[in-house]
Amino acid sequence: MPCDPWASSLAPTVPTFIPTRADMESEHYGLLVSSLGEDGDGELIAVGRDVTPRRALAAMTAYTRSYLNWSGYDAVAELRDRIRDRELTVAITPTVFIRRPDGGWDLCRRADGQPAAWLVSSWHPAAR
């Protein structure tokens, strides 16, 4: 990764882009949603016009319902429980998307980035 996703600096030569449907895993309620994995950066991210915590949570819930429901597992109920118990929160923060040479992407929090909604742990820097 070219930078710590929660750092505020990024080399000016790093190629940035605005994600499209092809870059993300799904689209719900006019927002693009993708999973970030479990590496501490956050669990889900939603981007799009007029992103708000409420719209982002609706899109993230729809993504969770359509992509993470395995037999005998209710991912949406777990998501609701984790938000209710304040283990997770939706944080809107300016984000820059960085294209990797292999065609994938990384991201970095920066003041000149586009607003993105992150589903993060309540202790995460973005939750403040």
mmCIF file of the C-alpha atoms, coordinates in Angstrom:
data_MODEL
# 
_entry.id   MODEL 
# 
loop_
_atom_site.group_PDB 
_atom_site.id 
_atom_site.type_symbol 
_atom_site.label_atom_id 
_atom_site.label_alt_id 
_atom_site.label_comp_id 
_atom_site.label_asym_id 
_atom_site.label_entity_id 
_atom_site.label_seq_id 
_atom_site.pdbx_PDB_ins_code 
_atom_site.Cartn_x 
_atom_site.Cartn_y 
_atom_site.Cartn_z 
_atom_site.occupancy 
_atom_site.B_iso_or_equiv 
_atom_site.pdbx_formal_charge 
_atom_site.auth_seq_id 
_atom_site.auth_comp_id 
_atom_site.auth_asym_id 
_atom_site.auth_atom_id 
_atom_site.pdbx_PDB_model_num 
ATOM 1   C CA . MET A 1 1   ? 0.000   0.000   0.000   1.00 0.00 ? 1   MET A CA 1 
ATOM 2   C CA . PRO A 1 2   ? 1.436   3.403   -0.894  1.00 0.00 ? 2   PRO A CA 1 
ATOM 3   C CA . CYS A 1 3   ? 0.475   4.946   2.426   1.00 0.00 ? 3   CYS A CA 1 
ATOM 4   C CA . ASP A 1 4   ? -1.209  4.352   5.731   1.00 0.00 ? 4   ASP A CA 1 
ATOM 5   C CA . PRO A 1 5   ? -4.909  4.764   4.858   1.00 0.00 ? 5   PRO A CA 1 
ATOM 6   C CA . TRP A 1 6   ? -5.371  6.987   7.887   1.00 0.00 ? 6   TRP A CA 1 
ATOM 7   C CA . ALA A 1 7   ? -2.332  9.179   7.267   1.00 0.00 ? 7   ALA A CA 1 
ATOM 8   C CA . SER A 1 8   ? -2.871  12.614  5.742   1.00 0.00 ? 8   SER A CA 1 
ATOM 9   C CA . SER A 1 9   ? 0.062   12.664  3.312   1.00 0.00 ? 9   SER A CA 1 
ATOM 10  C CA . LEU A 1 10  ? 0.434   11.108  -0.118  1.00 0.00 ? 10  LEU A CA 1 
ATOM 11  C CA . ALA A 1 11  ? 3.163   11.526  -2.721  1.00 0.00 ? 11  ALA A CA 1 
ATOM 12  C CA . PRO A 1 12  ? 1.937   13.800  -5.563  1.00 0.00 ? 12  PRO A CA 1 
ATOM 13  C CA . THR A 1 13  ? 2.944   11.235  -8.202  1.00 0.00 ? 13  THR A CA 1 
ATOM 14  C CA . VAL A 1 14  ? 0.594   8.523   -6.935  1.00 0.00 ? 14  VAL A CA 1 
ATOM 15  C CA . PRO A 1 15  ? -2.190  7.863   -9.511  1.00 0.00 ? 15  PRO A CA 1 
ATOM 16  C CA . THR A 1 16  ? -5.592  8.546   -7.930  1.00 0.00 ? 16  THR A CA 1 
ATOM 17  C CA . PHE A 1 17  ? -9.045  7.875   -9.376  1.00 0.00 ? 17  PHE A CA 1 
ATOM 18  C CA . ILE A 1 18  ? -12.766 8.045   -8.613  1.00 0.00 ? 18  ILE A CA 1 
ATOM 19  C CA . PRO A 1 19  ? -14.212 4.545   -8.189  1.00 0.00 ? 19  PRO A CA 1 
ATOM 20  C CA . THR A 1 20  ? -16.781 3.275   -10.654 1.00 0.00 ? 20  THR A CA 1 
ATOM 21  C CA . ARG A 1 21  ? -19.100 0.280   -10.446 1.00 0.00 ? 21  ARG A CA 1 
ATOM 22  C CA . ALA A 1 22  ? -16.325 -1.847  -11.971 1.00 0.00 ? 22  ALA A CA 1 
ATOM 23  C CA . ASP A 1 23  ? -14.023 -1.003  -9.042  1.00 0.00 ? 23  ASP A CA 1 
ATOM 24  C CA . MET A 1 24  ? -16.497 -1.792  -6.278  1.00 0.00 ? 24  MET A CA 1 
ATOM 25  C CA . GLU A 1 25  ? -18.343 -4.984  -5.373  1.00 0.00 ? 25  GLU A CA 1 
ATOM 26  C CA . SER A 1 26  ? -21.936 -3.753  -5.590  1.00 0.00 ? 26  SER A CA 1 
ATOM 27  C CA . GLU A 1 27  ? -24.261 -0.781  -5.815  1.00 0.00 ? 27  GLU A CA 1 
ATOM 28  C CA . HIS A 1 28  ? -27.202 -0.122  -3.498  1.00 0.00 ? 28  HIS A CA 1 
ATOM 29  C CA . TYR A 1 29  ? -29.333 3.006   -3.056  1.00 0.00 ? 29  TYR A CA 1 
ATOM 30  C CA . GLY A 1 30  ? -27.105 4.932   -5.457  1.00 0.00 ? 30  GLY A CA 1 
ATOM 31  C CA . LEU A 1 31  ? -23.914 4.190   -3.480  1.00 0.00 ? 31  LEU A CA 1 
ATOM 32  C CA . LEU A 1 32  ? -21.060 1.909   -4.465  1.00 0.00 ? 32  LEU A CA 1 
ATOM 33  C CA . VAL A 1 33  ? -20.058 -0.536  -1.723  1.00 0.00 ? 33  VAL A CA 1 
ATOM 34  C CA . SER A 1 34  ? -17.001 -2.698  -1.222  1.00 0.00 ? 34  SER A CA 1 
ATOM 35  C CA . SER A 1 35  ? -15.536 -4.785  1.544   1.00 0.00 ? 35  SER A CA 1 
ATOM 36  C CA . LEU A 1 36  ? -12.166 -3.734  2.932   1.00 0.00 ? 36  LEU A CA 1 
ATOM 37  C CA . GLY A 1 37  ? -11.391 -6.942  4.752   1.00 0.00 ? 37  GLY A CA 1 
ATOM 38  C CA . GLU A 1 38  ? -10.368 -7.227  8.358   1.00 0.00 ? 38  GLU A CA 1 
ATOM 39  C CA . ASP A 1 39  ? -6.976  -5.508  8.387   1.00 0.00 ? 39  ASP A CA 1 
ATOM 40  C CA . GLY A 1 40  ? -7.928  -2.596  10.609  1.00 0.00 ? 40  GLY A CA 1 
ATOM 41  C CA . ASP A 1 41  ? -8.773  -0.142  7.822   1.00 0.00 ? 41  ASP A CA 1 
ATOM 42  C CA . GLY A 1 42  ? -12.490 -0.665  8.234   1.00 0.00 ? 42  GLY A CA 1 
ATOM 43  C CA . GLU A 1 43  ? -14.958 -3.331  7.248   1.00 0.00 ? 43  GLU A CA 1 
ATOM 44  C CA . LEU A 1 44  ? -16.997 -1.762  4.454   1.00 0.00 ? 44  LEU A CA 1 
ATOM 45  C CA . ILE A 1 45  ? -16.773 1.430   2.432   1.00 0.00 ? 45  ILE A CA 1 
ATOM 46  C CA . ALA A 1 46  ? -19.497 3.247   0.482   1.00 0.00 ? 46  ALA A CA 1 
ATOM 47  C CA . VAL A 1 47  ? -18.949 6.080   -1.981  1.00 0.00 ? 47  VAL A CA 1 
ATOM 48  C CA . GLY A 1 48  ? -21.214 8.103   -4.206  1.00 0.00 ? 48  GLY A CA 1 
ATOM 49  C CA . ARG A 1 49  ? -23.060 11.367  -4.560  1.00 0.00 ? 49  ARG A CA 1 
ATOM 50  C CA . ASP A 1 50  ? -24.482 12.829  -1.382  1.00 0.00 ? 50  ASP A CA 1 
ATOM 51  C CA . VAL A 1 51  ? -23.209 10.043  0.863   1.00 0.00 ? 51  VAL A CA 1 
ATOM 52  C CA . THR A 1 52  ? -24.710 10.318  4.349   1.00 0.00 ? 52  THR A CA 1 
ATOM 53  C CA . PRO A 1 53  ? -24.408 7.955   7.311   1.00 0.00 ? 53  PRO A CA 1 
ATOM 54  C CA . ARG A 1 54  ? -28.032 6.848   6.882   1.00 0.00 ? 54  ARG A CA 1 
ATOM 55  C CA . ARG A 1 55  ? -27.743 6.148   3.135   1.00 0.00 ? 55  ARG A CA 1 
ATOM 56  C CA . ALA A 1 56  ? -24.372 4.489   3.654   1.00 0.00 ? 56  ALA A CA 1 
ATOM 57  C CA . LEU A 1 57  ? -25.733 2.214   6.356   1.00 0.00 ? 57  LEU A CA 1 
ATOM 58  C CA . ALA A 1 58  ? -28.692 1.249   4.145   1.00 0.00 ? 58  ALA A CA 1 
ATOM 59  C CA . ALA A 1 59  ? -26.314 0.446   1.262   1.00 0.00 ? 59  ALA A CA 1 
ATOM 60  C CA . MET A 1 60  ? -23.948 -1.456  3.559   1.00 0.00 ? 60  MET A CA 1 
ATOM 61  C CA . THR A 1 61  ? -26.850 -3.448  4.987   1.00 0.00 ? 61  THR A CA 1 
ATOM 62  C CA . ALA A 1 62  ? -28.098 -4.321  1.487   1.00 0.00 ? 62  ALA A CA 1 
ATOM 63  C CA . TYR A 1 63  ? -24.557 -5.346  0.509   1.00 0.00 ? 63  TYR A CA 1 
ATOM 64  C CA . THR A 1 64  ? -24.287 -7.472  3.651   1.00 0.00 ? 64  THR A CA 1 
ATOM 65  C CA . ARG A 1 65  ? -27.657 -9.096  2.937   1.00 0.00 ? 65  ARG A CA 1 
ATOM 66  C CA . SER A 1 66  ? -26.794 -9.941  -0.670  1.00 0.00 ? 66  SER A CA 1 
ATOM 67  C CA . TYR A 1 67  ? -23.132 -10.907 -0.308  1.00 0.00 ? 67  TYR A CA 1 
ATOM 68  C CA . LEU A 1 68  ? -22.598 -12.269 3.202   1.00 0.00 ? 68  LEU A CA 1 
ATOM 69  C CA . ASN A 1 69  ? -25.599 -14.460 3.963   1.00 0.00 ? 69  ASN A CA 1 
ATOM 70  C CA . TRP A 1 70  ? -24.418 -18.023 4.260   1.00 0.00 ? 70  TRP A CA 1 
ATOM 71  C CA . SER A 1 71  ? -26.663 -20.849 5.332   1.00 0.00 ? 71  SER A CA 1 
ATOM 72  C CA . GLY A 1 72  ? -27.432 -20.549 9.034   1.00 0.00 ? 72  GLY A CA 1 
ATOM 73  C CA . TYR A 1 73  ? -25.765 -17.110 9.358   1.00 0.00 ? 73  TYR A CA 1 
ATOM 74  C CA . ASP A 1 74  ? -27.617 -13.799 9.544   1.00 0.00 ? 74  ASP A CA 1 
ATOM 75  C CA . ALA A 1 75  ? -24.996 -11.189 8.629   1.00 0.00 ? 75  ALA A CA 1 
ATOM 76  C CA . VAL A 1 76  ? -27.504 -8.340  8.774   1.00 0.00 ? 76  VAL A CA 1 
ATOM 77  C CA . ALA A 1 77  ? -28.520 -9.217  12.329  1.00 0.00 ? 77  ALA A CA 1 
ATOM 78  C CA . GLU A 1 78  ? -24.862 -9.352  13.329  1.00 0.00 ? 78  GLU A CA 1 
ATOM 79  C CA . LEU A 1 79  ? -24.235 -5.989  11.665  1.00 0.00 ? 79  LEU A CA 1 
ATOM 80  C CA . ARG A 1 80  ? -27.219 -4.438  13.487  1.00 0.00 ? 80  ARG A CA 1 
ATOM 81  C CA . ASP A 1 81  ? -26.077 -5.931  16.800  1.00 0.00 ? 81  ASP A CA 1 
ATOM 82  C CA . ARG A 1 82  ? -22.519 -4.647  16.377  1.00 0.00 ? 82  ARG A CA 1 
ATOM 83  C CA . ILE A 1 83  ? -23.773 -1.126  15.584  1.00 0.00 ? 83  ILE A CA 1 
ATOM 84  C CA . ARG A 1 84  ? -26.287 -1.194  18.448  1.00 0.00 ? 84  ARG A CA 1 
ATOM 85  C CA . ASP A 1 85  ? -23.558 -2.372  20.844  1.00 0.00 ? 85  ASP A CA 1 
ATOM 86  C CA . ARG A 1 86  ? -21.309 0.419   19.539  1.00 0.00 ? 86  ARG A CA 1 
ATOM 87  C CA . GLU A 1 87  ? -18.677 -1.983  18.278  1.00 0.00 ? 87  GLU A CA 1 
ATOM 88  C CA . LEU A 1 88  ? -19.074 -0.444  14.803  1.00 0.00 ? 88  LEU A CA 1 
ATOM 89  C CA . THR A 1 89  ? -19.968 2.996   13.540  1.00 0.00 ? 89  THR A CA 1 
ATOM 90  C CA . VAL A 1 90  ? -20.365 4.727   10.173  1.00 0.00 ? 90  VAL A CA 1 
ATOM 91  C CA . ALA A 1 91  ? -17.755 7.453   9.685   1.00 0.00 ? 91  ALA A CA 1 
ATOM 92  C CA . ILE A 1 92  ? -17.770 9.874   6.729   1.00 0.00 ? 92  ILE A CA 1 
ATOM 93  C CA . THR A 1 93  ? -14.246 10.967  5.877   1.00 0.00 ? 93  THR A CA 1 
ATOM 94  C CA . PRO A 1 94  ? -12.499 12.381  2.768   1.00 0.00 ? 94  PRO A CA 1 
ATOM 95  C CA . THR A 1 95  ? -10.812 9.517   0.940   1.00 0.00 ? 95  THR A CA 1 
ATOM 96  C CA . VAL A 1 96  ? -8.472  9.285   -2.039  1.00 0.00 ? 96  VAL A CA 1 
ATOM 97  C CA . PHE A 1 97  ? -8.489  6.092   -4.119  1.00 0.00 ? 97  PHE A CA 1 
ATOM 98  C CA . ILE A 1 98  ? -5.101  4.982   -5.434  1.00 0.00 ? 98  ILE A CA 1 
ATOM 99  C CA . ARG A 1 99  ? -4.686  2.745   -8.484  1.00 0.00 ? 99  ARG A CA 1 
ATOM 100 C CA . ARG A 1 100 ? -2.052  0.003   -8.103  1.00 0.00 ? 100 ARG A CA 1 
ATOM 101 C CA . PRO A 1 101 ? 0.028   -1.186  -11.072 1.00 0.00 ? 101 PRO A CA 1 
ATOM 102 C CA . ASP A 1 102 ? -1.799  -4.553  -10.944 1.00 0.00 ? 102 ASP A CA 1 
ATOM 103 C CA . GLY A 1 103 ? -5.139  -2.782  -11.560 1.00 0.00 ? 103 GLY A CA 1 
ATOM 104 C CA . GLY A 1 104 ? -6.350  -3.098  -7.983  1.00 0.00 ? 104 GLY A CA 1 
ATOM 105 C CA . TRP A 1 105 ? -6.719  -0.172  -5.631  1.00 0.00 ? 105 TRP A CA 1 
ATOM 106 C CA . ASP A 1 106 ? -5.875  1.094   -2.201  1.00 0.00 ? 106 ASP A CA 1 
ATOM 107 C CA . LEU A 1 107 ? -7.129  4.134   -0.365  1.00 0.00 ? 107 LEU A CA 1 
ATOM 108 C CA . CYS A 1 108 ? -5.850  6.936   1.777   1.00 0.00 ? 108 CYS A CA 1 
ATOM 109 C CA . ARG A 1 109 ? -7.618  9.452   4.007   1.00 0.00 ? 109 ARG A CA 1 
ATOM 110 C CA . ARG A 1 110 ? -6.858  12.967  2.776   1.00 0.00 ? 110 ARG A CA 1 
ATOM 111 C CA . ALA A 1 111 ? -8.533  16.340  3.104   1.00 0.00 ? 111 ALA A CA 1 
ATOM 112 C CA . ASP A 1 112 ? -8.774  16.749  -0.690  1.00 0.00 ? 112 ASP A CA 1 
ATOM 113 C CA . GLY A 1 113 ? -10.424 13.345  -1.182  1.00 0.00 ? 113 GLY A CA 1 
ATOM 114 C CA . GLN A 1 114 ? -14.053 12.596  -1.897  1.00 0.00 ? 114 GLN A CA 1 
ATOM 115 C CA . PRO A 1 115 ? -16.417 11.836  0.975   1.00 0.00 ? 115 PRO A CA 1 
ATOM 116 C CA . ALA A 1 116 ? -16.613 8.124   1.707   1.00 0.00 ? 116 ALA A CA 1 
ATOM 117 C CA . ALA A 1 117 ? -18.504 6.270   4.400   1.00 0.00 ? 117 ALA A CA 1 
ATOM 118 C CA . TRP A 1 118 ? -16.465 3.748   6.338   1.00 0.00 ? 118 TRP A CA 1 
ATOM 119 C CA . LEU A 1 119 ? -17.886 1.094   8.644   1.00 0.00 ? 119 LEU A CA 1 
ATOM 120 C CA . VAL A 1 120 ? -15.236 1.048   11.344  1.00 0.00 ? 120 VAL A CA 1 
ATOM 121 C CA . SER A 1 121 ? -14.720 -0.045  14.923  1.00 0.00 ? 121 SER A CA 1 
ATOM 122 C CA . SER A 1 122 ? -15.808 2.574   17.431  1.00 0.00 ? 122 SER A CA 1 
ATOM 123 C CA . TRP A 1 123 ? -12.183 3.031   18.586  1.00 0.00 ? 123 TRP A CA 1 
ATOM 124 C CA . HIS A 1 124 ? -10.978 3.750   15.041  1.00 0.00 ? 124 HIS A CA 1 
ATOM 125 C CA . PRO A 1 125 ? -9.535  7.248   14.314  1.00 0.00 ? 125 PRO A CA 1 
ATOM 126 C CA . ALA A 1 126 ? -12.272 7.904   11.726  1.00 0.00 ? 126 ALA A CA 1 
ATOM 127 C CA . ALA A 1 127 ? -14.974 7.402   14.345  1.00 0.00 ? 127 ALA A CA 1 
ATOM 128 C CA . ARG A 1 128 ? -13.894 10.552  16.170  1.00 0.00 ? 128 ARG A CA 1 
# 
